[in-house]
């Protein structure tokens, strides 16, 4: 019996299978500093302890996407170690804030399987739930990933594609206890634009670009303990259709979110991920740009201090976003579009 872990292949998964992921991860202030150095995050509540406490947080919380990476990274050795690509996300809801000192762990349930027509790969759907040391849910989401088969003659499982909601309902968004944006300081936050200032259909070019360095990507992926071979192993990657390693999709999400500060400086609280697609691969040396569109705008029952914005965040490679590149007339993503993320944020309002 081998003592090493080759990872699961498509034929190793079964519907209803529950996976307890190793290892719990205690988040430190060093993780936060590294995240800031990688992506240049500037949102005030994630940068200033006193201001975070004034808003009702227990301390300065992690950026929600850093919490996402910590939860996601736990799943990789069991779900996507032998992945070809991570394909999409749905029904993601953020719960309790994560603070330095908290310990995060993750479990997953297989909710869908579908072998691809080439007989060499299949798509695995999992519902992953991350909790803290008090068993409070910090993130509950679905993702699907294309995974290689090891034995091409393995029996084909009965196909099941889960019926997933297109949008998380506003009434289902979790607002952490004690959170109150009534005293939000726009001067210190660096942006005067609040919930009332955004209109459905509005598009925002975030202007700036950021070039991906190989070393930064490698550091980031190791930070989250994401061990997927497609990101690390050039010896294996030389034989794929690109001949090189792919950048972790979550790295692109955080780069784009960091860029989106310019235009959405007060959209600091991610409440839900409705959908997401890594439209095309990204590689070291690509320069990432981003633009956003306001898809919806909703009041929150009983609250005058905050509202919800549904945003589409689109990232491009080597293509400035001033012309808002997206899809062609055939409905397919432009080749320079690398991310299409649909998510809800909580934003301060004037009351």
C-alpha positions in Angstrom: 0.0 0.0 0.0 1.5 3.3 -1.1 1.9 6.0 1.5 1.7 8.9 -1.0 -1.4 10.6 -2.3 -1.9 10.5 -6.1 -5.1 12.5 -5.8 -8.5 11.4 -6.9 -9.3 10.8 -10.6 -12.7 11.1 -12.1 -13.6 7.5 -11.6 -12.8 7.8 -7.8 -15.7 10.1 -7.2 -19.3 9.0 -6.4 -22.5 10.9 -5.9 -23.2 11.8 -2.3 -19.5 11.2 -1.3 -18.5 13.3 1.7 -14.9 14.4 1.9 -13.2 15.8 5.1 -10.3 17.9 3.9 -6.9 18.1 5.6 -5.6 20.3 7.2 -7.2 23.0 9.3 -5.5 26.3 8.7 -5.0 29.0 11.4 -4.9 32.4 9.6 -2.3 34.9 10.7 -1.6 38.6 10.2 1.3 37.5 8.0 -1.3 35.9 5.6 -3.1 39.2 5.4 0.1 41.2 4.8 1.2 38.7 2.0 -2.3 39.0 0.4 -2.0 42.8 0.4 1.5 42.6 -1.1 0.3 40.3 -3.9 -2.9 42.2 -4.9 -2.6 45.7 -3.5 -5.9 45.7 -1.6 -6.8 49.1 -0.2 -10.3 48.7 1.2 -10.5 50.5 4.5 -12.1 47.8 6.8 -9.4 45.3 5.7 -6.6 47.9 6.3 -7.5 49.7 9.5 -8.4 47.9 12.8 -10.0 51.0 14.5 -12.2 51.7 11.5 -13.2 48.0 11.2 -14.3 48.0 14.8 -16.3 51.2 14.3 -18.3 49.3 11.7 -19.1 46.5 14.1 -16.4 44.0 13.2 -14.7 42.2 16.2 -11.3 43.2 14.7 -9.9 43.9 11.2 -11.3 41.0 9.1 -9.7 39.2 6.3 -10.8 40.3 2.8 -13.6 37.9 1.9 -11.7 36.6 -1.1 -8.7 35.7 1.1 -11.2 33.7 3.2 -12.4 32.1 0.0 -8.9 31.1 -1.0 -8.2 29.5 2.4 -11.4 27.4 2.2 -10.8 26.6 -1.5 -7.2 25.5 -1.0 -8.2 22.8 1.5 -10.2 21.1 -1.2 -7.5 20.8 -3.9 -5.7 17.7 -2.8 -9.0 15.7 -2.8 -11.0 17.4 -5.6 -8.7 19.0 -8.1 -5.2 17.7 -7.8 -5.6 16.0 -11.2 -7.7 18.7 -12.7 -7.5 19.9 -16.2 -9.3 23.2 -15.3 -11.5 24.7 -12.7 -14.7 25.6 -14.6 -17.1 27.6 -12.5 -18.8 28.6 -9.2 -22.4 29.1 -8.0 -24.5 29.5 -4.8 -21.6 31.0 -2.8 -22.6 32.6 0.4 -20.2 34.2 2.9 -21.1 33.9 6.5 -19.1 34.8 9.7 -16.1 37.1 9.1 -12.7 35.5 9.4 -10.1 37.2 11.6 -6.4 36.6 12.2 -6.2 33.8 14.7 -9.2 32.0 13.4 -8.8 28.4 12.2 -10.6 27.4 9.0 -11.4 23.9 7.9 -13.4 22.5 4.9 -15.7 19.6 4.0 -17.1 18.8 0.6 -20.0 16.7 -0.8 -20.1 15.5 -4.4 -23.4 16.6 -5.9 -22.8 16.0 -9.6 -20.8 13.9 -12.1 -20.6 13.9 -15.9 -18.1 12.1 -18.0 -17.0 14.0 -21.1 -17.5 12.6 -24.6 -13.7 12.0 -25.1 -13.8 9.4 -22.3 -10.6 10.9 -20.9 -12.0 13.4 -18.4 -15.2 14.2 -16.5 -16.7 17.1 -14.6 -17.1 16.8 -10.8 -19.5 19.1 -8.9 -18.9 19.7 -5.2 -20.6 21.7 -2.5 -17.8 22.9 -0.2 -18.4 24.4 3.3 -15.7 26.2 5.3 -16.2 26.7 9.0 -14.2 28.4 11.8 -13.0 26.9 15.1 -16.5 27.6 16.6 -18.2 25.7 13.7 -19.6 28.9 12.3 -19.9 28.8 8.5 -17.6 31.3 6.8 -18.3 30.1 3.2 -20.7 27.7 1.5 -20.3 27.4 -2.2 -20.5 25.1 -5.2 -17.8 24.6 -7.8 -17.2 22.3 -10.7 -14.0 21.1 -12.1 -12.8 19.0 -15.1 -10.8 16.0 -13.8 -8.7 13.5 -15.6 -9.5 9.8 -15.7 -6.7 7.4 -14.8 -8.3 4.2 -16.1 -10.0 5.0 -19.4 -11.9 1.7 -19.2 -13.4 2.6 -15.8 -17.2 2.4 -15.8 -19.0 5.6 -16.7 -21.1 6.9 -13.7 -24.7 7.9 -14.3 -24.6 11.5 -15.3 -26.1 14.0 -12.9 -25.8 17.8 -13.3 -27.1 19.7 -10.3 -29.8 22.3 -10.7 -28.1 25.4 -9.4 -29.6 28.8 -8.7 -28.5 31.6 -11.1 -28.5 34.2 -8.3 -28.4 34.1 -4.5 -31.5 35.9 -3.3 -30.9 39.2 -1.5 -32.9 37.9 1.5 -30.5 35.0 1.8 -27.4 37.2 2.1 -25.7 36.8 5.5 -25.1 40.1 7.4 -22.8 39.4 10.3 -24.2 40.3 13.7 -23.4 43.8 14.8 -22.4 45.2 11.4 -23.4 48.8 11.1 -22.3 51.1 8.3 -23.9 54.3 9.7 -20.6 55.9 10.6 -18.7 55.0 7.5 -16.1 57.6 6.7 -15.8 58.1 2.9 -12.8 60.4 3.3 -10.7 57.7 5.0 -12.1 55.1 2.6 -10.8 57.0 -0.4 -14.0 57.1 -2.4 -17.1 59.3 -2.1 -19.4 56.9 -4.1 -22.0 55.1 -2.0 -24.8 52.7 -2.9 -27.1 55.5 -4.1 -24.5 56.6 -6.7 -24.6 53.4 -8.8 -27.2 52.6 -11.5 -28.2 49.3 -13.0 -26.5 48.9 -16.4 -23.6 51.2 -15.4 -20.1 50.0 -16.6 -16.9 51.0 -15.0 -13.4 50.7 -16.5 -11.0 50.2 -13.6 -8.2 51.6 -15.8 -5.1 50.1 -14.2 -3.3 47.0 -15.3 -1.2 44.5 -13.3 1.3 42.1 -14.9 1.5 38.6 -13.5 4.9 37.5 -12.3 5.7 33.8 -12.1 7.2 34.1 -8.7 4.1 35.9 -7.3 1.7 33.4 -8.6 3.8 30.5 -7.2 3.9 32.2 -3.8 0.2 32.9 -3.8 -0.8 29.4 -4.7 1.4 27.9 -2.0 0.0 30.5 0.5 -3.4 28.9 0.0 -1.9 25.4 0.0 -3.3 24.8 -3.5 -1.3 21.8 -4.7 -2.9 21.4 -8.2 -0.2 20.1 -10.6 -1.3 22.4 -13.5 0.0 25.4 -11.5 3.4 24.0 -10.3 4.8 21.2 -12.4 6.4 22.4 -15.6 7.8 18.9 -16.3 4.2 17.7 -16.6 2.9 20.9 -18.1 5.2 20.7 -21.1 3.0 18.0 -22.5 -0.3 19.8 -22.2 -1.8 21.8 -25.1 -0.2 25.0 -23.9 3.2 23.6 -23.0 3.3 25.6 -19.8 1.7 26.0 -16.4 -1.6 27.8 -15.9 -2.2 30.6 -13.4 -4.6 29.6 -10.6 -8.0 31.1 -11.4 -8.4 32.5 -7.9 -5.2 34.5 -8.5 -7.0 36.3 -11.3 -10.1 36.8 -9.2 -8.1 38.6 -6.5 -6.1 40.6 -9.1 -9.3 41.8 -10.7 -10.9 42.6 -7.3 -7.8 44.6 -6.3 -8.0 46.6 -9.6 -11.7 47.2 -9.0 -11.0 49.5 -6.1 -10.6 52.3 -8.6 -14.3 52.9 -9.2 -15.7 50.6 -6.4 -13.7 51.7 -3.4 -16.5 51.2 -1.0 -17.6 47.8 -2.3 -15.5 46.1 0.4 -17.9 43.4 1.7 -18.4 40.5 -0.6 -21.7 38.8 0.4 -22.2 36.1 -2.3 -20.8 34.6 -5.5 -23.7 34.0 -7.9 -21.7 32.6 -10.8 -18.2 32.5 -12.1 -16.3 31.3 -15.2 -12.6 31.2 -16.0 -13.2 32.0 -19.6 -9.7 31.5 -21.0 -6.3 30.5 -19.5 -3.8 32.9 -18.1 -0.1 32.7 -18.0 2.9 34.4 -16.5 3.7 37.6 -18.3 0.0 38.5 -19.1 -1.2 41.9 -17.9 -4.6 41.8 -16.3 -7.2 44.6 -16.7 -10.7 44.7 -15.3 -14.1 46.3 -15.7 -17.4 46.0 -13.8 -21.1 46.3 -14.7 -23.9 46.9 -12.2 -26.3 44.1 -12.8 -28.8 44.8 -10.0 -29.3 47.0 -7.0 -31.4 46.1 -4.0 -32.4 47.5 -0.6 -31.9 45.3 2.4 -35.0 44.8 4.5 -34.9 46.8 7.7 -31.5 48.5 6.9 -30.9 52.1 5.9 -27.1 52.0 6.5 -26.3 49.5 3.6 -27.6 48.2 0.4 -26.7 45.4 -2.0 -25.1 45.7 -5.4 -24.9 42.8 -7.8 -21.8 43.2 -9.9 -20.3 41.5 -12.9 -16.5 41.7 -12.8 -14.7 40.9 -16.1 -10.9 40.5 -16.3 -8.9 40.6 -19.5 -5.4 39.7 -20.4 -3.2 42.1 -22.4 -6.3 44.1 -23.4 -7.2 47.4 -21.6 -10.8 47.4 -20.6 -11.9 50.8 -21.8 -14.0 49.2 -24.6 -15.5 46.7 -22.1 -14.4 43.4 -23.9 -16.7 40.5 -23.2 -18.4 38.2 -25.7 -18.7 38.1 -29.5 -21.9 37.9 -31.5 -21.7 34.1 -31.3 -22.1 34.3 -27.5 -18.6 33.0 -26.8 -16.1 34.8 -24.7 -13.5 36.9 -26.4 -10.1 35.1 -26.3 -8.7 37.9 -24.1 -11.4 37.6 -21.5 -10.1 35.4 -18.6 -12.7 35.9 -15.9 -16.5 36.5 -15.7 -17.6 36.8 -12.0 -21.1 37.6 -10.9 -21.3 38.6 -7.2 -23.1 40.5 -4.5 -21.5 43.2 -2.4 -22.8 45.1 0.6 -22.1 48.8 0.3 -22.6 51.7 2.7 -25.5 54.1 1.9 -26.4 57.5 3.0 -29.5 56.3 4.9 
